[in-house]
């Protein structure tokens, strides 16, 4: 797809992403997840939007469709189904996966270069010097970009199931972003797929408060750490708690 067609602004001044589906998969915080999706859609027109869950929500926001999946009983279920089943529900070239605790907060920070890659998420911190396995590929190279809240290409989402890639954990954990961005990175790259570098990902999203993101306002966030404390938490009806989070975020930002 040519750069000038990856995004544009419509007559209402909204950003249009004609090849990106907004998606979420959840069985626990469904109501908050739907609100996070709505928030992400305030200033962006996605090609499609889908909530993937085990029961049709009683109140479905306009512009979001429902797709059924077996109940996600725990985080391991989520990780497995995200790796092997997410692509089944996506009909566009890319998908932006969001959660109740991670979604679009600065649509004006969109960059078309985010779609130059098959996976882009928030940067990871450097592992501790004595840690020789965390955030590393099979060759021992440190991987600086992952995070579940991010954009994936359709071909990347479809690859693990089509290729029959076995589900293998790390230190007893099964994190889908670590599996994709570290464990099978070599397989993806052998197929010509690319994971975004830190130099681009730092403008896309923030989770860990690492030095490389200082002074940068991200397109998306994940978790309410540090300066992310300014962003909405749709689980809470307690306005005082949300206000305290915002104050803390401003103090951290300085």
KEFI-730823 format. One record per atom (N, C-alpha, C): residue in one letter; x negated, z negated, y. Coordinates in pm, whole numbers, padded with zeros to 5 digits, always signed. Layout:
aXZY/...
END
This chain:
x-00084+00000-00120/x+00000+00000+00000/x-00088+00000+00125/x-00055+00083+00222/x-00133+00091+00344/x-00112-00033+00429/x-00218-00069+00503/x-00214-00192+00582/x-00095-00196+00677/x-00064-00081+00740/x+00042-00082+00840/x+00181-00096+00779/x+00191-00096+00648/x+00320-00113+00583/x+00331-00247+00511/x+00226-00324+00514/x+00229-00453+00445/x+00318-00553+00518/x+00326-00540+00647/x+00413-00628+00725/x+00447-00559+00856/x+00559-00602+00914/x+00596-00554+01047/x+00699-00652+01104/x+00730-00635+01229/x+00829-00721+01293/x+00956-00641+01319/x+01070-00700+01283/x+01197-00631+01302/x+01249-00649+01445/x+01367-00596+01471/x+01424-00601+01605/x+01450-00743+01653/x+01465-00835+01559/x+01489-00975+01594/x+01360-01052+01614/x+01248-00984+01597/x+01119-01049+01615/x+01070-01126+01494/x+01136-01106+01380/x+01094-01175+01258/x+00991-01092+01181/x+00899-01163+01118/x+00800-01099+01033/x+00868-01049+00906/x+00844-00924+00871/x+00901-00866+00749/x+00788-00841+00649/x+00805-00894+00528/x+00708-00875+00421/x+00777-00798+00308/x+00773-00665+00313/x+00854-00584+00221/x+00810-00584+00076/x+00692-00639+00046/x+00647-00641-00093/x+00623-00782-00146/x+00680-00881-00077/x+00657-01021-00117/x+00789-01091-00147/x+00798-01150-00265/x+00912-01234-00304/x+00877-01379-00278/x+00965-01452-00214/x+00951-01597-00200/x+01011-01659-00325/x+00935-01745-00393/x+00988-01802-00517/x+00949-01948-00532/x+01026-02017-00615/x+00998-02157-00648/x+01053-02185-00787/x+00986-02274-00859/x+01028-02314-00993/x+01032-02466-00999/x+01149-02523-01029/x+01162-02669-01022/x+01284-02716-01099/x+01276-02837-01154/x+01392-02899-01219/x+01418-03039-01166/x+01334-03088-01076/x+01344-03226-01030/x+01384-03236-00883/x+01310-03169-00797/x+01336-03175-00653/x+01399-03043-00606/x+01507-03004-00672/x+01566-02873-00645/x+01622-02864-00503/x+01694-02966-00460/x+01753-02963-00326/x+01645-02954-00219/x+01541-03036-00232/x+01431-03033-00135/x+01356-02900-00142/x+01345-02844-00263/x+01277-02716-00279/x+01354-02604-00210/x+01485-02605-00222/x+01567-02505-00153/x+01553-02517-00002/x+01545-02638+00048/x+01525-02657+00192/x+01388-02605+00234/x+01288-02625+00149/x+01154-02574+00178/x+01154-02421+00180/x+01232-02362+00092/x+01244-02216+00091/x+01314-02167+00218/x+01422-02234+00254/x+01493-02197+00377/x+01402-02207+00498/x+01323-02313+00502/x+01229-02332+00613/x+01128-02218+00617/x+01082-02177+00500/x+00985-02067+00491/x+01045-01935+00537/x+01178-01924+00529/x+01247-01800+00563/x+01297-01796+00707/x+01274-01902+00782/x+01327-01910+00919/x+01281-01793+01005/x+01154-01759+00995/x+01098-01653+01079/x+01039-01538+00998/x+01070-01536+00868/x+01016-01432+00781/x+01129-01371+00698/x+01128-01240+00688/x+01220-01168+00600/x+01141-01124+00477/x+01166-01189+00365/x+01099-01153+00240/x+01178-01043+00170/x+01111-00971+00082/x+01180-00867+00005/x+01285-00927-00086/x+01259-01050-00132/x+01349-01118-00225/x+01318-01266-00217/x+01410-01348-00263/x+01387-01493-00269/x+01460-01546-00390/x+01391-01625-00473/x+01451-01671-00598/x+01411-01815-00628/x+01509-01896-00666/x+01485-02031-00716/x+01504-02025-00867/x+01403-02068-00940/x+01404-02064-01086/x+01418-02207-01136/x+01533-02237-01196/x+01560-02374-01236/x+01656-02375-01354/x+01686-02495-01407/x+01765-02504-01530/x+01915-02512-01506/x+01957-02540-01383/x+02099-02544-01351/x+02122-02478-01216/x+02228-02401-01207/x+02258-02337-01079/x+02294-02444-00977/x+02223-02449-00864/x+02254-02548-00760/x+02398-02531-00710/x+02462-02643-00679/x+02600-02638-00633/x+02612-02562-00502/x+02511-02577-00418/x+02512-02507-00289/x+02388-02419-00281/x+02411-02288-00289/x+02301-02193-00284/x+02290-02134-00143/x+02176-02151-00078/x+02159-02094+00055/x+02169-01941+00053/x+02215-01886+00160/x+02227-01741+00172/x+02089-01677+00161/x+02082-01571+00084/x+01957-01496+00073/x+01865-01543-00038/x+01906-01647-00113/x+01825-01695-00225/x+01906-01679-00353/x+01849-01613-00453/x+01918-01596-00580/x+01871-01701-00681/x+01954-01722-00781/x+01925-01820-00886/x+01887-01748-01015/x+01782-01798-01081/x+01745-01751-01214/x+01729-01872-01305/x+01776-01857-01428/x+01773-01970-01522/x+01641-01979-01597/x+01599-02103-01620/x+01484-02133-01705/x+01514-02264-01776/x+01458-02283-01894/x+01476-02411-01963/x+01423-02524-01875/x+01482-02641-01888/x+01446-02753-01803/x+01297-02784-01809/x+01240-02804-01691/x+01099-02843-01681/x+01095-02995-01689/x+01060-03048-01804/x+01067-03193-01827/x+00949-03268-01769/x+00839-03197-01745/x+00720-03262-01692/x+00631-03156-01627/x+00520-03201-01569/x+00431-03110-01499/x+00366-03010-01593/x+00348-03048-01720/x+00290-02955-01817/x+00383-02837-01842/x+00514-02864-01846/x+00611-02755-01861/x+00601-02659-01744/x+00592-02716-01624/x+00581-02632-01504/x+00456-02545-01510/x+00343-02606-01545/x+00218-02532-01548/x+00223-02417-01648/x+00274-02444-01767/x+00281-02341-01870/x+00372-02226-01828/x+00490-02259-01781/x+00587-02155-01746/x+00544-02076-01622/x+00471-02141-01533/x+00420-02068-01417/x+00319-01963-01460/x+00235-01998-01556/x+00134-01903-01604/x+00196-01790-01685/x+00289-01822-01774/x+00336-01722-01870/x+00473-01661-01839/x+00555-01726-01758/x+00691-01676-01738/x+00726-01636-01595/x+00650-01681-01497/x+00687-01656-01357/x+00705-01507-01329/x+00617-01426-01382/x+00624-01282-01356/x+00752-01217-01401/x+00821-01278-01499/x+00946-01220-01550/x+01056-01216-01444/x+01044-01300-01342/x+01149-01312-01240/x+01114-01241-01109/x+00997-01178-01107/x+00949-01114-00984/x+00955-00963-00998/x+01013-00898-00897/x+01031-00752-00901/x+00961-00682-00786/x+00870-00751-00721/x+00793-00693-00612/x+00645-00700-00646/x+00563-00641-00562/x+00420-00635-00589/x+00353-00772-00579/x+00410-00861-00497/x+00353-00994-00477/x+00463-01100-00476/x+00422-01224-00499/x+00515-01338-00485/x+00443-01452-00416/x+00514-01519-00329/x+00464-01641-00265/x+00536-01758-00331/x+00460-01838-00407/x+00515-01954-00476/x+00507-02075-00384/x+00621-02140-00362/x+00625-02260-00278/x+00687-02375-00357/x+00669-02497-00304/x+00723-02618-00365/x+00793-02700-00257/x+00854-02810-00298/x+00916-02900-00200/x+00811-02963-00110/x+00686-02969-00159/x+00579-03031-00081/x+00473-02929-00037/x+00512-02803-00031/x+00419-02700+00013/x+00493-02570+00041/x+00487-02522+00165/x+00565-02405+00203/x+00512-02349+00335/x+00576-02246+00386/x+00533-02182+00510/x+00565-02273+00629/x+00464-02297+00711/x+00485-02380+00830/x+00443-02309+00959/x+00362-02206+00947/x+00320-02131+01066/x+00325-01981+01035/x+00445-01923+01041/x+00457-01780+01010/x+00376-01692+01103/x+00349-01740+01222/x+00271-01662+01318/x+00125-01647+01276/x+00084-01721+01174/x-00054-01715+01126/x-00071-01617+01009/x+00032-01540+00984/x+00023-01440+00877/x-00088-01338+00907/x-00159-01298+00802/x-00259-01192+00810/x-00236-01096+00694/x-00237-00968+00722/x-00217-00870+00615/x-00326-00878+00509/x-00443-00926+00546/x-00552-00934+00450/x-00523-01033+00337/x-00422-01118+00353/x-00383-01207+00244/x-00340-01126+00121/x-00293-01004+00144/x-00247-00919+00034/x-00357-00828-00019/x-00479-00850+00025/x-00593-00774-00029/x-00634-00828-00166/x-00576-00943-00204/x-00620-01012-00325/x-00504-01035-00421/x-00540-01062-00545/x-00438-01089-00646/x-00397-01236-00650/x-00476-01321-00585/x-00444-01463-00578/x-00507-01520-00452/x-00426-01591-00374/x-00479-01664-00260/x-00402-01794-00246/x-00476-01903-00231/x-00417-02035-00211/x-00508-02115-00120/x-00483-02243-00110/x-00565-02328-00024/x-00703-02351-00086/x-00805-02368-00002/x-00940-02394-00053/x-00951-02528-00126/x-01036-02528-00226/x-01069-02651-00297/x-01195-02713-00238/x-01211-02845-00252/x-01336-02909-00208/x-01448-02880-00307/x-01569-02905-00267/x-01682-02894-00358/x-01675-03008-00460/x-01705-02981-00586/x-01707-03091-00684/x-01826-03182-00658/x-01819-03303-00707/x-01931-03396-00693/x-02052-03341-00768/x-02173-03370-00719/x-02294-03314-00780/x-02306-03338-00930/x-02258-03454-00975/x-02270-03486-01118/x-02161-03422-01203/x-02061-03361-01138/x-01950-03298-01208/x-01984-03151-01234/x-02004-03118-01359/x-02047-02982-01393/x-01935-02895-01449/x-01811-02945-01445/x-01700-02867-01502/x-01586-02840-01403/x-01554-02936-01315/x-01441-02918-01223/x-01466-02805-01125/x-01360-02724-01103/x-01367-02611-01010/x-01478-02513-01046/x-01500-02491-01174/x-01604-02397-01218/x-01547-02297-01318/x-01600-02175-01312/x-01560-02075-01410/x-01641-02093-01538/x-01624-02004-01635/x-01691-02023-01764/x-01843-02008-01753/x-01889-01949-01644/x-02033-01932-01624/x-02095-02046-01545/x-02012-02141-01503/x-02062-02254-01426/x-02060-02233-01276/x-02010-02118-01232/x-02001-02092-01088/x-01889-02173-01025/x-01914-02229-00908/x-01813-02308-00838/x-01707-02215-00778/x-01581-02249-00801/x-01468-02173-00747/x-01409-02253-00631/x-01399-02194-00516/x-01354-02267-00398/x-01208-02243-00361/x-01140-02152-00431/x-01001-02121-00393/x-00910-02129-00515/x-00799-02199-00498/x-00697-02210-00603/x-00568-02255-00539/x-00510-02362-00588/x-00389-02424-00536/x-00263-02349-00576/x-00165-02423-00620/x-00041-02365-00672/x+00041-02295-00564/x+00043-02349-00443/x+00117-02285-00334/x+00035-02167-00285/x+00079-02047-00319/x+00000-01932-00282/x+00066-01801-00320/x-00005-01694-00292/x+00043-01559-00322/x-00029-01508-00446/x+00050-01450-00538/x-00004-01389-00659/x+00049-01247-00669/x-00033-01159-00722/x+00015-01023-00745/x+00097-01019-00873/x+00184-00921-00882/x+00266-00904-01001/x+00179-00882-01124/x+00073-00804-01109/x-00012-00777-01226/x-00084-00903-01274/x-00119-00992-01181/x-00180-01118-01223/x-00079-01207-01294/x+00042-01214-01242/x+00144-01298-01305/x+00178-01249-01446/x+00176-01119-01465/x+00211-01061-01595/x+00097-01066-01696/x-00025-01079-01647/x-00143-01063-01734/x-00152-01162-01850/x-00140-01294-01827/x-00161-01388-01939/x-00071-01362-02059/x+00056-01333-02034/x+00149-01307-02144/x+00117-01174-02212/x+00096-01070-02132/x+00069-00937-02188/x-00060-00935-02268/x-00161-01007-02220/x-00292-01006-02285/x-00302-01109-02397/x-00200-01193-02413/x-00203-01295-02517/x-00310-01399-02494/x-00331-01435-02368/x-00434-01533-02334/x-00391-01671-02384/x-00474-01740-02462/x-00436-01873-02513/x-00433-01978-02403/x-00346-02076-02419/x-00328-02184-02322/x-00426-02296-02354/x-00531-02306-02275/x-00638-02403-02299/x-00656-02491-02177/x-00660-02622-02197/x-00674-02715-02087/x-00819-02745-02053/x-00836-02835-01957/x-00968-02879-01913/x-00965-03030-01899/x-01046-03099-01978/x-01051-03245-01976/x-00913-03307-02003/x-00834-03240-02086/x-00703-03291-02121/x-00593-03256-02023/x-00627-03182-01916/x-00527-03144-01816/x-00498-02995-01825/x-00374-02961-01790/x-00332-02821-01791/x-00277-02785-01654/x-00365-02753-01562/x-00324-02715-01427/x-00323-02563-01416/x-00209-02508-01378/x-00198-02362-01379/x-00293-02295-01282/x-00317-02356-01166/x-00407-02291-01071/x-00552-02296-01120/x-00591-02407-01181/x-00725-02415-01238/x-00743-02319-01355/x-00638-02305-01435/x-00642-02213-01548/x-00664-02070-01500/x-00590-02031-01397/x-00599-01894-01346/x-00728-01871-01267/x-00758-01961-01176/x-00867-01937-01082/x-01005-01976-01135/x-01007-02052-01244/x-01136-02091-01304/x-01146-02045-01449/x-01054-02095-01532/x-01063-02077-01677/x-01061-01930-01719/x-00970-01852-01661/x-00961-01711-01703/x-01003-01616-01590/x-01073-01667-01494/x-01118-01584-01382/x-01195-01461-01430/x-01282-01481-01529/x-01363-01370-01580/x-01275-01261-01643/x-01165-01302-01705/x-01075-01204-01765/x-01001-01124-01658/x-00960-01194-01553/x-00891-01128-01442/x-00985-01029-01372/x-01107-01073-01347/x-01203-00987-01278/x-01240-00866-01363/x-01241-00883-01494/x-01270-00771-01584/x-01161-00664-01575/x-01041-00707-01535/x-00929-00614-01517/x-00920-00561-01374/x-01018-00597-01292/x-01020-00549-01154/x-00944-00635-01056/x-00900-00753-01099/x-00826-00842-01009/x-00922-00932-00932/x-00880-00970-00812/x-00967-01050-00725/x-00894-01174-00673/x-00968-01284-00668/x-00920-01407-00606/x-00983-01416-00467/x-00905-01451-00369/x-00953-01452-00231/x-01072-01546-00214/x-01165-01511-00126/x-01278-01600-00097/x-01238-01710+00001/x-01318-01812+00007/x-01296-01924+00099/x-01280-01876+00243/x-01358-01776+00281/x-01359-01727+00419/x-01223-01675+00463/x-01141-01630+00368/x-01006-01583+00399/x-00903-01692+00370/x-00921-01761+00259/x-00824-01863+00216/x-00809-01977+00316/x-00915-02006+00392/x-00906-02118+00487/x-00805-02090+00598/x-00772-01964+00619/x-00669-01928+00717/x-00530-01922+00654/x-00527-01916+00521/x-00399-01905+00450/x-00331-02040+00433/x-00401-02136+00372/x-00337-02264+00344/x-00433-02381+00344/x-00376-02501+00360/x-00456-02623+00360/x-00392-02728+00269/x-00474-02789+00187/x-00434-02907+00111/x-00538-03017+00132/x-00658-02995+00081/x-00766-03091+00099/x-00827-03077+00238/x-00854-03190+00300/x-00909-03190+00436/x-01062-03172+00430/x-01104-03049+00403/x-01246-03017+00390/x-01301-02967+00524/x-01432-02976+00545/x-01491-02936+00673/x-01460-02792+00713/x-01449-02704+00615/x-01432-02561+00645/x-01300-02527+00714/x-01201-02616+00706/x-01070-02584+00767/x-01052-02649+00904/x-01150-02723+00949/x-01137-02795+01075/x-01107-02700+01191/x-01004-02733+01267/x-00968-02653+01384/x-00884-02530+01353/x-00847-02510+01226/x-00769-02393+01185/x-00625-02434+01158/x-00531-02356+01206/x-00389-02378+01178/x-00349-02284+01064/x-00298-02336+00952/x-00271-02252+00835/x-00133-02188+00834/x-00119-02087+00753/x+00010-02021+00728/x+00099-02111+00642/x+00042-02170+00537/x+00115-02262+00449/x+00037-02393+00436/x+00103-02493+00381/x+00034-02618+00350/x+00078-02664+00211/x+00005-02762+00157/x+00045-02828+00032/x+00002-02973+00040/x+00095-03062+00019/x+00077-03208+00025/x+00059-03253+00170/x+00100-03376+00196/x+00100-03428+00332/x-00027-03507+00363/x-00142-03452+00328/x-00269-03517+00356/x-00314-03486+00499/x-00380-03582+00563/x-00444-03557+00692/x-00353-03490+00792/x-00399-03379+00848/x-00322-03308+00950/x-00194-03247+00893/x-00183-03237+00762/x-00059-03188+00701/x+00056-03288+00716/x+00023-03409+00760/x+00126-03510+00780/x+00227-03474+00887/x+00196-03370+00966/x+00289-03325+01070/x+00407-03246+01014/x+00395-03199+00891/x+00493-03104+00839/x+00612-03173+00772/x+00727-03107+00766/x+00851-03169+00716/x+00843-03213+00570/x+00914-03321+00541/x+00932-03369+00405/x+01082-03373+00381/x+01133-03277+00306/x+01277-03264+00288/x+01333-03359+00183/x+01249-03438+00120/x+01298-03538+00025/x+01356-03658+00098/x+01305-03683+00216/x+01333-03808+00284/x+01444-03796+00387/x+01535-03891+00384/x+01635-03901+00489/x+01591-04001+00594/x+01482-04071+00563/x+01431-04174+00653/x+01354-04109+00768/x+01416-04095+00882/x+01354-04028+00995/x+01232-04105+01047/x+01236-04238+01036/x+01123-04318+01082/x+00997-04287+01001/x+01012-04273+00869/x+00897-04243+00783/x+00838-04107+00819/x+00924-04009+00841/x+00874-03876+00879/x+00803-03880+01013/x+00856-03961+01105/x+00794-03973+01237/x+00656-04038+01226/x+00645-04140+01141/x+00515-04206+01120/x+00414-04109+01059/x+00461-04023+00968/x+00372-03922+00909/x+00316-03830+01018/x+00404-03788+01108/x+00361-03697+01214/x+00260-03765+01306/x+00284-03893+01338/x+00191-03966+01423/x+00055-03977+01354/x+00057-04006+01224/x-00068-04016+01148/x-00142-03883+01149/x-00067-03774+01132/x-00128-03642+01133/x-00195-03611+01265/x-00130-03650+01376/x-00188-03626+01508/x-00314-03710+01529/x-00311-03834+01478/x-00429-03921+01491/x-00547-03865+01413/x-00519-03813+01293/x-00626-03754+01212/x-00683-03632+01280/x-00592-03553+01339/x-00634-03430+01408/x-00715-03462+01532/x-00686-03581+01589/x-00760-03624+01707/x-00706-03565+01834/
END
